[in-house]
Amino acid sequence: MKVFGVTGWKNSGKTGLMERLVAEITARGYSVSTVKHAHHAFDIDHPGRDSYRHREAGAREVILASRKRVAHMTELRGDPEPELADLLPRLGPCDLVLVEGYKNARHPKVECFRAEARHKLIAPGDETIRAVAADCAVDTAVPVFVLDDTGAIADFILDETGLAPRG
C-alpha cells in the first residue's frame, strides 16, 4: 500500500483535486482508498437511527453493514485523536491511499494553492511537500502543476510512489 497526500489551507482546492485524482487513478486500473482529516466533529448517522442509538447508549465501536457499503464508527470517548499511522492499518488492501489533510504527518504530499484563498505557501518550509498544484504562478523549489491538470498530477503521484503505469 502506497500513501500520498493532498494538503493545503482551507479553500485551496484539496477536495476537488482528491475527487479528480480518485477518478483518474481508478480509471487507470489502480485500487484507491482515501483518508480525510476533519477539523470538526461529524456524524455519518442521524438521531433516531439504530446505529446512532447504539453509539448514544455507549458503544465504543459500531459497524453498519448492507449490500452496498460498510461503515465502521469508533467513538473516542475522551481518547486522543488517532494519528494517520494508526488509521492506515484499518484499511483493506489497495494500491494507493490518498490522504486529504494531515498537514503535519510525514507522508509525501502535493500542496494545493489558490491565489484567492490568500494563504502562504506551505512548501518552502516542509520537505514532505513534493509538488504544488496551483491556479497561479508560485515560486518554490518543487515541481508546480496547474491545479486542474489532474492527469499530470496523477502521473507525478504514480511516479513518486513507484506504481507502474497501467494503460
N, C-alpha and C positions, 0 to 999 in steps of 0.2 A: 504494500500500500504506500503510494507516494502522497505527499502533502504539499500543497501550495496555497498561499493565502492571497486574498484581495483585501486591502486595507485602505484607510484614508479617513479624513474627517467627515463629519455629518454633511449630507447633501453633496458628496463628491462623486457619486455615481457607482458606488460599490454594488448595490443590489442589482441594478440594471446590468452591470458587467457580469456579475455572478450568473444571472439568469441566461445571458447570451453565451457565456462560456460553458455552462452545463449543456445547453442545447448543441453548441458547436462540437464539443468534445465527445458527447454521447453519439452524435451523428457520425463521428469518425470511428465508432465501434468500441470505444472505451466505456467501462462502467465507472460512474462518478457518484460519490456521496458528498454531502455538504454538512458543514457545521457553521452555525450562525451565532455570534455572540450578541446578546441583547443587554442593554444597559438599564433595563427596566423590568418590572415584574410582568409576566404574561400568563395567559391561560390558554390551553388548547381544548378545554372542555368548558361547559357552561353550567351555571347554577341549576340544580334540579336534575341534571343528567346523572345516570348511575355512577359513572367514573368520578364525577365531581363529588358526589355524595360519599364515595369511598375515601377520597382524599380528605374531605372535611371531617370524616369520622376518625381520621388519624393514620390512615395507611401511609407508610413511607414510600412505597412504590405501587403503581397501578399500571397494568398493561391492558390496553384496549385493543381488541383484535376483531377484524372482519375479513371477508374475502378480498377486499380491496387494499387494506392497509393495516399496519400495526403501529400503535403509539405507546411508548414507554415513558411514563412520567415518574419522576423522583422528587419528592418533597424534601428539601434540605433541612427543614425543621431546626434552623439555627446553625447547621454545619456551614463551613466556608464554601464559597463558590468554587466549583471544580476547575482545575487548570485544563487547558486544551489537552495536554498529555494524558490526563485522567479520562478524558472523553473518547479519544481516538480508539482505544481498545474495545469500546462498546459497539463500534460499527462492524458490520459484516464485511467480508472480503470485497474489495473493489480495486480498480486500477489506480484511481486518483481521488483524494479527498480535497475538495476546495473549501477553504475556510474564509468566512466573511467576518471581519473584525479581528479581535485578539491582536491588537497593535503591538503589545509588549511580549507576545510569545516569540520564540526563537526560530520558527519555520520561515522558509523563504516566501517573499510576498511581492506582489505588484501593487503599487500605490495608485489609487485613483485621485485625480486632481482636477477640479473645475475652478476656473478663474472667478466665477460669480459667487462661489462659496466664501471667498476671501480668507482662506486659511493659509498658514505657512506650509511649505513642502516638508514632509517628514523625511524623505530620502537622504538628504545631506548628513543627518545625524544618526542614521540607522542602517547598519550593514546587512540587515535581513531583507531590506528592500532591494530587489534585483532589477526592477524596472518601474517606470512611471507610465501610466495611461492618462493622458491629459487632453483637455479641449483647447489648449493654448500652448505657446512655446514655454518651456521651462528650462532652467539652467541647472543641470545635475550631471554627475559622472556616470550614471547608469543609463541604459537604453531608454528612450522615450518613444511611446506609441501614441497614435491618435486614439482617444478614448473609445471611439466607435469602431475601431479596426479589430473586431473580435477575432477574425481569422489569424491575424499576425500575432495577437496576444496569446491565442491558444497555441500557435506554433512555438512561441517562446517558452510557454509553461511546459509543454510536452518535451521540448529540448532540454530545458533546465532540470526536469525530473528524470530524464533518461528514458522516457517512454518512446518506443519506436513508432515511427509513422505507420498508420493503418489506412491507406486509401483515402 
